[in-house]
Every structure is written in structure tokens, then in C-alpha cells.
Amino acid sequence: MKPGRKRKRNPHIPAHIDQAALPNNVYFDHRGSGTWYMLSFNEAGRRQRKNLCGADVTLAELHKLVEDIHGVDRDSLRYLCEQFRLSDRFTRLQKNTQDDYDYCRDVLVNMPTKIPGKTLGQLAVRKFTPPLIQRLVDKIAQEGTPSKAAHALRYLRRVMQWGRNRGYVDSNPAQGIEAPRERKRRRLPAPLVMNALIQRAQELGKLKRGQKGACSPYLWYVMEIGYLCRLRGVETVTLTDANETEEGVLTNRRKGSRDSLVRWTPRLRAAWDAAKEVRAAIWKAKSMPVPIQAEKRMLIVAAHGGTLQKSSLDSAWWRFIDKALEDGFITEAERFGMHDLKRRGITDTAGTRGEKQQASGHRSEAMLDVYDYSVPVVNPSAD
């Protein structure tokens, strides 16, 4: 079944239902005691409604009702993926991981096969073999998308293992499959280009929204703070007033990295204060209450005054970069991503390798190698 348009949140739906995981074409009528119903089209092309059950059912029971109506094949890959999507294992994952898995699921279940009219999602999952999965992964990689193939393999491996542990399949044929070699995109922004883009973002951010060339006002200080504190984009947009101390900025690193206290410099202080000024202006214009707790006061907010989502930051960043390319401000070779600012920040950190590792928060030297592109200065072998 083709996935439908992303739903808007319905405040009337019972709180125990995950609205993101509702079956397609199933809706909730909140009148009276509440009723779940399904919309479909009859032979005449007219839309018709079919009541399913009351409001107190679980999400799994709702899916089972729809499956019984559509005659879903419970031996298929599609069914296994849907059951994994409804499991606690899936719902406990980070939002970014969930989105990646949903994308991989759609790639796999909608992939055409040699059987006329059948997709991969319609095949019996118990008949999957390691050679079949290897051919599948190789095919996706050979289409010029090795990263997509690697992500799909990781997803399939996890789904199969989840299904094996719960009796959906007898084994995990995705184990031991050779993953494609992904292209490494480790770019190091040139200092002149980086500083020029920060200045450009600061100037264009002053323009009114909708004005030609305008960009998001938060872009320049997100770039500055990310570079100076050696932070990922998501770490920058989740900073709060609680991260501000008298001595400096207390980081909030992810992925097991150690936090550090980045001392104030005039440049870091200016970027931090600019973020607070923009936030105060937005909150005043929107008549929004100021949270009492420091950890509730996000440093960087969106135009509506609420939390700036990482996806919104990514969209604003690539619009800004695409416009810079279109205007000839930078070349394609000078293009870089928001995450590359962290690499530039670590590379520019003065001191020994140990001091760089302490500043970056990496727990191993191997991870530091991914980010530190500086060339050590050493003495010759002899005078």
C-alpha cells in the first residue's frame, strides 16, 4: 500500500495512540464516545465510510483490523516491517533514526522484482536468503547510491534480527552481508570562505522576511557558536541559558563525547548575546511568556518563537548555500555543510594532540582523526 500524505496532529485522538504510525486512510471521529473509521472508494468512484471500532482500542489492534479487511499477507516483508514499526524497540529510537528507518522501509518494500506486478515487500520474508540480500544491496549500490544501500542493509539487518527473536523468521539472512563502501564527504572549509559566509549570513539576516536575498537571522550566530565551540548543528540549536556560565559555554555534546567548558572570547560573547537579542525581540513581538527555568529558555529560536528544529536549520542552511552558489559568491569546490564547521573548529584549535582531543570531547584518537586536519610542526631529524 502506497504511503499517504503526512498527517497533521489531531488533538482529539486518544493519547495512547502514536499518530505517526496510524494505518493509511484510517481516521478518528471524536463525536460522542469516539469512533475509528476507514475511508475508501467504491466501484462508482464515490467515497464511502466504514466504521471499525470504538476509541479504546490499541494501535496494534487497529492495524490488525485494517489488515484483516485488506487481506494482508503476514508472511511478507511489508508485514514484518510494519510490526517492527509498531514495536517498543522502534518507538524508543531517536526521531532522526526513526525517519531514516521509515525511508529505508519504503525503499525496500516498494522495490520491483522479476515477478510481474510484485514488489519486494510482497515476498515471503522466510524465503529470503543471504545471496538474495547481497544482490539487492549490490543493485542499490551500483545505481550510484552506496550510502542508500548501506542504510537499507543496516535497517534490514535490524528488522530481521527483531523478527527472528520474536518468531517471525527462522534466521537473520542479512547477517554477514558485505556492506558497500560509502563515499566519505569530509570537507574542511577554507577560513576565508567560512568567515565570508558568516559575514554574508549576518548581513542578509538583517533583511526582512520575504525580501529578496534574505536568510534566516539565526544562521550567522549558529555558524559562529558551532565553529568556536566545536559543536554539531543539533548541539548548537539545543543550547539553553543553562549552558551559559560566568566562565564560558558548557557544551551539550552527543554520541558519547565528553562535555567541556569553552571560555568566553569577545567573538563568542558577541554571537551568544546576538542570539539572546533576537530571541528577546521575537518573544516580545509574539507576546510569549519567558520560561522561569534556565534549561527551558532555548538560546536559538525559530521565527514563531518556539524551538528551532534541526530539520529547519538544515533547510535554511542549504537555501543559503545554494543562493551563494547561484550568486557566484562561492564555487562548488568551496561548498561545505554545517557539520564541517566543527571540523574546521577542531583543526584550528591550538595545542598538542591531547589538548585538541580534550577540546573536541572525543573519547578516542581514532575519532579525532576524522576531524583534525591540522599538520603537526616538528623538528628535523638532525641539526
Backbone torsions as a table, in degrees:
resi	resn	phi	psi	omega
1	MET	NA	130.0	-177.9
2	LYS	-70.2	133.3	179.8
3	PRO	-65.1	141.5	-179.2
4	GLY	-86.2	-176.1	179.1
5	ARG	-66.6	146.4	-178.9
6	LYS	-62.2	131.3	-175.9
7	ARG	-78.4	152.8	167.2
8	LYS	-87.2	152.3	-177.3
9	ARG	-68.1	131.7	178.3
10	ASN	-104.0	113.1	-176.6
11	PRO	-68.4	-14.2	-177.7
12	HIS	-85.6	-15.9	-178.5
13	ILE	-69.5	136.7	-179.3
14	PRO	-52.0	143.6	-172.6
15	ALA	-64.4	-24.6	-177.6
16	HIS	-79.1	-1.3	-179.3
17	ILE	-99.7	126.7	174.6
18	ASP	-80.9	106.7	-173.3
19	GLN	-65.9	-26.1	179.5
20	ALA	-70.0	-17.5	-176.0
21	ALA	-108.7	14.8	-179.9
22	LEU	-67.5	146.4	176.2
23	PRO	-64.4	153.5	178.3
24	ASN	-63.5	143.0	175.4
25	ASN	66.6	17.3	176.4
26	VAL	-109.2	131.5	-174.3
27	TYR	-135.0	167.3	-177.0
28	PHE	-119.1	128.5	175.0
29	ASP	-101.3	111.1	-173.0
30	HIS	-83.2	-3.9	-179.3
31	ARG	-67.5	145.5	-178.0
32	GLY	66.7	-133.1	179.2
33	SER	-86.4	-3.2	178.0
34	GLY	95.2	136.3	-178.8
35	THR	-142.7	134.8	171.3
36	TRP	-88.6	135.0	179.8
37	TYR	-140.8	164.2	-178.8
38	MET	-125.0	138.7	177.6
39	LEU	-105.5	140.0	177.2
40	SER	-152.4	173.7	179.0
41	PHE	-111.9	136.0	177.9
42	ASN	-86.5	-174.4	-175.6
43	GLU	-62.7	-27.0	-179.3
44	ALA	-84.1	-0.5	179.5
45	GLY	83.9	10.7	179.4
46	ARG	-94.2	141.5	179.5
47	ARG	-74.9	136.1	178.1
48	GLN	-132.6	152.0	-177.5
49	ARG	-108.4	139.1	176.5
50	LYS	-129.4	115.4	178.1
51	ASN	-70.3	136.4	-176.7
52	LEU	-103.2	-54.1	-174.1
53	CYS	-168.8	179.1	178.7
54	GLY	-78.5	-177.0	-172.9
55	ALA	-79.2	-14.3	-171.0
56	ASP	-90.6	7.9	-179.8
57	VAL	-75.9	159.3	175.0
58	THR	-86.8	166.9	179.5
59	LEU	-63.9	-38.8	179.1
60	ALA	-63.5	-41.1	178.5
61	GLU	-65.5	-36.5	178.3
62	LEU	-65.1	-42.8	177.5
63	HIS	-63.1	-38.8	-179.0
64	LYS	-65.4	-38.7	178.2
65	LEU	-61.5	-44.8	-179.6
66	VAL	-66.4	-39.2	178.6
67	GLU	-63.0	-40.2	179.0
68	ASP	-64.2	-37.3	-180.0
69	ILE	-68.2	-43.2	-177.2
70	HIS	-85.3	-6.8	-178.6
71	GLY	66.3	48.1	-177.2
72	VAL	-66.7	137.1	177.6
73	ASP	-81.7	110.8	-174.8
74	ARG	-80.4	1.0	174.2
75	ASP	-96.4	-3.7	-172.4
76	SER	-83.3	162.5	176.3
77	LEU	-64.8	-38.0	179.8
78	ARG	-59.0	-43.6	-179.3
79	TYR	-64.7	-41.5	179.0
80	LEU	-62.0	-43.2	179.4
81	CYS	-63.9	-38.1	179.4
82	GLU	-67.7	-38.6	178.3
83	GLN	-66.7	-38.0	176.2
84	PHE	-65.2	-37.9	179.3
85	ARG	-62.4	-29.8	-178.9
86	LEU	-89.1	-7.7	-173.2
87	SER	-78.8	161.8	176.3
88	ASP	-64.4	-32.7	179.3
89	ARG	-57.9	-39.6	-179.0
90	PHE	-75.4	-45.4	-175.0
91	THR	-67.0	-20.1	178.7
92	ARG	-83.6	-9.4	-178.3
93	LEU	-73.3	159.0	175.5
94	GLN	-65.0	153.2	-177.4
95	LYS	-57.5	-41.1	-179.4
96	ASN	-63.3	-39.5	178.8
97	THR	-67.0	-40.7	177.7
98	GLN	-60.5	-44.6	179.8
99	ASP	-63.2	-40.3	179.2
100	ASP	-64.7	-43.0	179.1
101	TYR	-65.4	-38.4	177.7
102	ASP	-63.1	-40.0	178.0
103	TYR	-63.9	-45.8	179.9
104	CYS	-63.5	-38.8	177.9
105	ARG	-60.3	-46.0	-179.7
106	ASP	-63.6	-38.0	178.2
107	VAL	-61.2	-45.3	-174.7
108	LEU	-74.0	-51.5	-172.5
109	VAL	-70.1	-23.6	-179.6
110	ASN	-96.3	4.6	-179.1
111	MET	-72.3	128.2	-179.6
112	PRO	-68.9	152.9	177.6
113	THR	-121.3	178.2	178.7
114	LYS	-74.5	-14.4	177.6
115	ILE	-79.4	120.1	-176.5
116	PRO	-55.4	129.3	175.6
117	GLY	77.0	4.5	-178.5
118	LYS	-117.4	138.4	174.7
119	THR	-101.1	170.7	180.0
120	LEU	-61.3	-34.2	-178.9
121	GLY	-65.9	-17.9	-179.4
122	GLN	-90.9	-7.6	-178.4
123	LEU	-80.6	152.1	179.0
124	ALA	-68.3	122.7	-173.6
125	VAL	-70.1	-25.4	179.4
126	ARG	-69.2	-17.2	-179.7
127	LYS	-93.4	1.4	178.2
128	PHE	-69.2	138.6	179.1
129	THR	-125.1	159.6	177.0
130	PRO	-55.0	-43.3	177.7
131	PRO	-60.5	-37.0	179.0
132	LEU	-63.1	-46.0	-178.6
133	ILE	-68.1	-37.1	178.5
134	GLN	-63.8	-41.9	177.4
135	ARG	-63.4	-38.3	179.6
136	LEU	-63.3	-47.9	-179.9
137	VAL	-64.7	-43.1	179.2
138	ASP	-62.2	-38.4	-179.0
139	LYS	-64.5	-44.5	179.2
140	ILE	-64.3	-41.8	-179.5
141	ALA	-65.2	-38.7	-178.0
142	GLN	-70.8	-16.6	176.4
143	GLU	-77.3	2.9	178.3
144	GLY	94.4	13.5	-178.7
145	THR	-128.5	68.6	180.0
146	PRO	-63.9	-31.9	179.0
147	SER	-65.8	-42.2	177.6
148	LYS	-61.5	-41.1	179.5
149	ALA	-64.0	-41.2	180.0
150	ALA	-66.4	-41.0	178.3
151	HIS	-65.6	-43.3	179.3
152	ALA	-62.2	-39.4	178.8
153	LEU	-65.2	-44.4	179.3
154	ARG	-61.6	-40.9	178.3
155	TYR	-64.8	-47.8	-178.6
156	LEU	-62.4	-38.9	178.5
157	ARG	-61.0	-41.9	-178.9
158	ARG	-71.4	-42.0	179.6
159	VAL	-63.8	-44.0	179.8
160	MET	-63.0	-40.9	179.4
161	GLN	-66.9	-40.2	176.2
162	TRP	-61.4	-43.6	-179.9
163	GLY	-67.8	-36.9	178.5
164	ARG	-63.5	-41.6	-178.9
165	ASN	-69.3	-14.6	-177.3
166	ARG	-118.9	11.3	172.1
167	GLY	85.4	8.0	178.5
168	TYR	-75.4	-32.3	177.7
169	VAL	-134.8	160.7	-177.6
170	ASP	-86.1	-25.7	-177.9
171	SER	-149.9	174.3	177.6
172	ASN	-111.8	92.2	-176.9
173	PRO	-70.4	-9.6	179.8
174	ALA	-83.4	-10.0	177.2
175	GLN	-72.2	138.0	177.3
176	GLY	82.4	2.0	178.4
177	ILE	-74.0	138.1	-179.9
178	GLU	-73.4	122.8	179.3
179	ALA	-82.3	144.7	177.6
180	PRO	-69.0	155.2	178.3
181	ARG	-81.8	117.2	-178.1
182	GLU	-80.9	146.7	176.9
183	ARG	-73.1	128.9	178.6
184	LYS	-86.6	128.6	-179.5
185	ARG	-119.0	73.8	179.6
186	ARG	-103.4	95.4	-176.3
187	ARG	-101.2	142.5	178.2
188	LEU	-116.0	107.5	-178.3
189	PRO	-61.5	138.4	173.8
190	ALA	-69.4	137.8	-177.1
191	PRO	-54.7	-42.9	-179.1
192	LEU	-64.0	-41.2	179.6
193	VAL	-66.6	-45.1	-179.1
194	MET	-60.3	-48.6	-178.2
195	ASN	-65.7	-36.0	178.4
196	ALA	-66.0	-39.0	178.9
197	LEU	-69.3	-37.1	177.0
198	ILE	-62.3	-44.4	179.3
199	GLN	-65.1	-39.5	178.8
200	ARG	-64.7	-42.7	178.9
201	ALA	-63.2	-36.3	179.4
202	GLN	-66.1	-41.0	-179.3
203	GLU	-71.3	-46.1	-178.4
204	LEU	-70.8	-25.1	178.8
205	GLY	-70.4	-16.1	178.6
206	LYS	-81.2	-17.8	178.8
207	LEU	-69.7	152.9	179.9
208	LYS	-71.3	149.3	-179.7
209	ARG	-59.7	130.6	-178.2
210	GLY	94.9	-15.4	177.8
211	GLN	-73.4	147.0	-175.8
212	LYS	-58.6	127.5	178.1
213	GLY	86.5	-7.1	-176.9
214	ALA	-65.8	145.3	174.6
215	CYS	-128.5	172.8	-178.5
216	SER	-62.7	133.8	-175.9
217	PRO	-65.4	-20.6	-176.8
218	TYR	-84.5	-10.1	-172.2
219	LEU	-59.4	-44.5	-172.5
220	TRP	-67.5	-41.5	-178.9
221	TYR	-80.5	-20.3	169.6
222	VAL	-66.2	-41.7	177.0
223	MET	-63.1	-45.9	-178.4
224	GLU	-61.9	-51.0	-177.3
225	ILE	-65.7	-40.7	178.4
226	GLY	-61.6	-41.9	179.6
227	TYR	-70.3	-49.6	-174.4
228	LEU	-68.2	-33.6	-178.9
229	CYS	-98.8	-0.5	179.0
230	ARG	57.9	54.6	-175.4
231	LEU	-114.6	151.8	168.8
232	ARG	-71.3	163.9	179.0
233	GLY	-59.5	-44.2	-178.6
234	VAL	-67.2	-30.2	177.8
235	GLU	-71.7	-32.7	179.4
236	THR	-70.9	-47.1	-175.3
237	VAL	-74.2	-10.4	177.8
238	THR	-102.5	10.0	174.3
239	LEU	-68.4	146.1	177.7
240	THR	-130.1	177.7	177.2
241	ASP	-63.2	-19.9	178.2
242	ALA	-69.6	-20.2	178.7
243	ASN	-82.8	-7.0	179.5
244	GLU	-91.9	120.5	177.0
245	THR	-121.8	171.3	179.2
246	GLU	-64.1	-32.6	-176.0
247	GLU	-86.1	-30.2	-178.0
248	GLY	172.2	-159.3	-178.6
249	VAL	-98.7	123.0	175.4
250	LEU	-85.9	116.9	-174.9
251	THR	-72.4	166.5	178.7
252	ASN	-133.8	60.5	-171.9
253	ARG	-67.7	151.8	177.0
254	ARG	-105.0	-177.7	172.8
255	LYS	54.7	35.5	173.1
256	GLY	80.4	2.4	178.4
257	SER	-72.5	151.6	-179.3
258	ARG	-79.5	142.7	175.2
259	ASP	-78.3	157.8	177.7
260	SER	-145.1	163.7	177.4
261	LEU	-106.0	113.1	-177.5
262	VAL	-90.8	116.8	-176.5
263	ARG	-63.8	149.5	178.5
264	TRP	-68.0	139.3	167.7
265	THR	-128.1	161.6	177.7
266	PRO	-54.7	-37.3	-178.9
267	ARG	-68.4	-44.4	179.3
268	LEU	-68.0	-39.7	-179.5
269	ARG	-64.0	-39.5	-179.3
270	ALA	-64.8	-42.3	179.2
271	ALA	-66.3	-42.5	-179.5
272	TRP	-63.0	-46.8	-179.0
273	ASP	-66.0	-35.4	177.4
274	ALA	-62.4	-39.9	178.0
275	ALA	-62.7	-39.6	-179.8
276	LYS	-69.9	-35.4	178.9
277	GLU	-67.0	-43.7	178.2
278	VAL	-63.9	-42.5	178.6
279	ARG	-60.1	-45.9	-179.3
280	ALA	-61.9	-40.0	179.8
281	ALA	-65.7	-41.2	179.7
282	ILE	-66.7	-46.3	-179.3
283	TRP	-62.0	-36.9	179.0
284	LYS	-68.5	-44.1	180.0
285	ALA	-64.6	-34.2	-178.9
286	LYS	-91.0	-1.6	-178.0
287	SER	54.8	43.9	-177.9
288	MET	-91.3	141.5	177.4
289	PRO	-70.0	144.9	178.8
290	VAL	-91.5	119.2	179.9
291	PRO	-58.3	141.2	-179.0
292	ILE	-74.2	-42.5	-177.7
293	GLN	-74.9	132.2	-177.2
294	ALA	-60.9	-36.9	-178.4
295	GLU	-71.2	-10.7	177.2
296	LYS	-93.4	-12.2	-179.1
297	ARG	-91.9	97.0	179.5
298	MET	-66.1	135.2	179.9
299	LEU	-67.6	-42.7	-176.0
300	ILE	-112.0	122.4	-178.0
301	VAL	-121.2	160.0	177.9
302	ALA	-82.6	177.7	-177.8
303	ALA	-62.3	-27.3	179.7
304	HIS	-82.8	-4.5	177.4
305	GLY	95.2	-10.5	179.6
306	GLY	-90.5	-173.5	-179.2
307	THR	-62.0	135.3	175.9
308	LEU	-81.1	118.6	-179.7
309	GLN	-77.3	148.9	179.0
310	LYS	-60.0	-37.2	179.6
311	SER	-64.3	-36.3	178.2
312	SER	-68.3	-39.5	176.6
313	LEU	-62.1	-44.2	179.8
314	ASP	-61.0	-42.9	180.0
315	SER	-64.0	-44.9	179.6
316	ALA	-63.1	-37.9	-178.6
317	TRP	-65.2	-49.2	-176.2
318	TRP	-70.4	-29.7	172.8
319	ARG	-63.8	-41.2	179.7
320	PHE	-64.7	-45.8	-179.2
321	ILE	-67.4	-42.5	179.2
322	ASP	-61.7	-37.8	178.4
323	LYS	-68.6	-38.0	177.6
324	ALA	-63.9	-37.4	176.5
325	LEU	-68.1	-43.5	-179.2
326	GLU	-61.9	-37.9	-179.0
327	ASP	-82.4	-3.4	-179.1
328	GLY	75.7	17.4	-179.9
329	PHE	-71.7	-35.6	174.7
330	ILE	-132.3	164.4	175.6
331	THR	-100.6	168.3	178.7
332	GLU	-60.8	-34.4	179.5
333	ALA	-68.7	-23.4	-178.9
334	GLU	-91.3	-4.2	-179.1
335	ARG	-64.9	142.7	175.8
336	PHE	-151.9	167.8	-179.0
337	GLY	-100.0	167.4	179.1
338	MET	-59.0	-37.5	-178.3
339	HIS	-66.9	-24.6	-179.1
340	ASP	-69.5	-16.5	175.4
341	LEU	-64.4	-33.1	176.7
342	LYS	-65.7	-41.0	179.0
343	ARG	-63.2	-40.4	177.6
344	ARG	-65.7	-40.0	-179.7
345	GLY	-64.1	-41.6	179.4
346	ILE	-69.3	-41.3	179.2
347	THR	-62.5	-36.9	-177.9
348	ASP	-81.5	-6.7	-178.9
349	THR	-68.6	125.5	-179.8
350	ALA	-77.9	154.1	176.8
351	GLY	119.4	-174.5	-179.9
352	THR	-76.1	173.4	179.1
353	ARG	-62.3	-38.6	178.3
354	GLY	-64.2	-38.2	178.2
355	GLU	-68.6	-36.3	176.1
356	LYS	-63.2	-43.0	-179.1
357	GLN	-65.6	-38.0	177.9
358	GLN	-66.3	-39.0	-179.7
359	ALA	-70.2	-35.2	-177.6
360	SER	-81.3	-21.6	-179.7
361	GLY	84.9	3.0	-179.6
362	HIS	-70.7	139.5	-177.8
363	ARG	-87.6	-11.0	-179.7
364	SER	-137.7	155.3	178.0
365	GLU	-70.4	-27.8	179.4
366	ALA	-61.8	-40.5	178.8
367	MET	-70.4	-34.2	178.1
368	LEU	-62.4	-34.5	-179.9
369	ASP	-61.3	-27.8	-179.4
370	VAL	-69.7	-28.1	-172.8
371	TYR	-110.0	-28.5	-175.0
372	ASP	-91.0	109.9	179.8
373	TYR	-107.9	14.4	-179.5
374	SER	-73.5	152.8	179.7
375	VAL	-102.9	120.0	-178.5
376	PRO	-65.6	142.7	176.2
377	VAL	-97.9	121.4	-175.3
378	VAL	-129.5	165.7	177.8
379	ASN	-84.5	155.5	176.1
380	PRO	-67.7	165.9	-176.4
381	SER	-68.3	-23.5	179.4
382	ALA	-150.6	153.8	178.5
383	ASP	-68.7	NA	NA
